[in-house]
Amino acid sequence: MFGLLVRFSCKDEAAAAAFDDLVARTGEQIRANEHGTVIYTVHRVDGRPLERVFYELYRDKAAFEEHESRDYVRFFLSERDRYLAATEVDRLDFVSGKGVDVEH
């Protein structure tokens, strides 16, 4: 398993709304087309209306690389910065968990 934890800070409320729309359109494609993407969740942060947190879990690094190569993901990556003030990315190595079918 390979994962990411990404925190996005939007520029303002209008940017947050546009970012959420971009995220929703991209998420539809991810759900429909990516069998190697185990979890792809987007969260608003309570008390911080301009922040979003993504938790992404992929079967392996190859599944992540496949995800990154998709046209809709490349479009998301090219468009997102117009809405964002900051981005923080943590790469995660899976240890254990509930809700995923893995052997460790």
C-alpha positions in Angstrom: 0.0 0.0 0.0 1.1 3.6 -0.7 -0.7 6.7 0.5 -0.8 10.4 0.6 -2.1 12.9 3.1 -2.5 16.3 1.4 -3.6 19.6 3.0 -4.8 22.3 0.7 -5.5 25.9 1.8 -7.8 27.8 -0.6 -7.3 31.5 -1.3 -10.8 32.6 -0.3 -14.4 31.4 -0.2 -15.0 31.7 -3.9 -11.8 29.8 -4.6 -12.8 27.1 -2.1 -16.2 26.7 -3.9 -14.5 26.4 -7.3 -11.9 24.0 -5.9 -14.6 21.8 -4.5 -16.3 21.7 -7.9 -13.0 20.7 -9.5 -12.5 18.0 -6.8 -16.0 16.6 -7.4 -15.5 16.3 -11.1 -12.2 14.7 -10.7 -13.5 12.3 -8.0 -16.2 11.0 -10.3 -13.5 9.9 -12.8 -11.4 8.4 -10.1 -14.3 6.3 -8.8 -15.2 5.1 -12.2 -11.8 4.3 -13.6 -9.2 3.5 -11.0 -9.3 0.0 -9.6 -5.9 0.4 -7.9 -7.1 3.4 -5.9 -8.3 1.9 -2.7 -9.4 5.1 -0.8 -9.6 8.6 -2.2 -11.4 10.9 0.3 -11.7 14.6 0.6 -12.6 16.4 3.8 -13.4 19.9 4.9 -11.6 20.9 8.1 -13.9 21.8 11.0 -13.5 25.4 12.0 -11.2 26.2 9.0 -13.5 26.7 6.0 -10.7 27.3 3.5 -8.9 24.0 4.2 -9.3 20.6 2.6 -7.6 17.4 3.5 -7.2 14.5 1.0 -6.5 11.0 2.2 -5.4 8.8 -0.7 -4.5 5.1 -0.5 -3.3 3.1 -3.5 -2.8 -0.6 -3.9 0.9 0.1 -4.6 3.2 2.8 -6.1 2.3 1.5 -9.6 -1.3 2.2 -8.9 -0.4 5.7 -7.7 1.7 6.3 -10.8 -1.2 5.1 -13.0 -3.5 7.6 -11.1 -1.1 10.4 -11.7 -0.9 9.6 -15.5 -4.7 9.9 -16.1 -5.8 12.9 -18.1 -8.4 14.0 -15.5 -5.7 14.0 -12.8 -3.3 15.9 -14.9 -6.0 18.4 -15.5 -6.7 18.7 -11.8 -3.0 19.2 -11.1 -2.8 21.9 -13.7 -5.9 23.8 -12.5 -5.7 23.5 -8.7 -3.1 26.2 -8.0 -5.3 29.0 -9.3 -7.5 28.3 -6.2 -4.9 27.6 -3.6 -2.8 29.6 -1.2 -0.8 26.6 0.1 -0.3 22.8 -0.4 1.3 20.3 2.0 1.9 16.7 1.0 3.0 13.8 3.1 3.8 10.4 1.5 2.6 7.5 3.7 3.9 4.0 4.0 1.1 1.7 5.1 1.6 -0.2 8.4 -1.8 -1.5 9.4 -5.4 -0.5 9.5 -9.1 -1.4 9.4 -11.2 -1.1 6.3 -8.7 -2.2 3.7 -8.0 -5.8 2.5 -4.3 -6.2 2.9 -1.9 -8.7 4.3 0.9 -7.4 6.5 
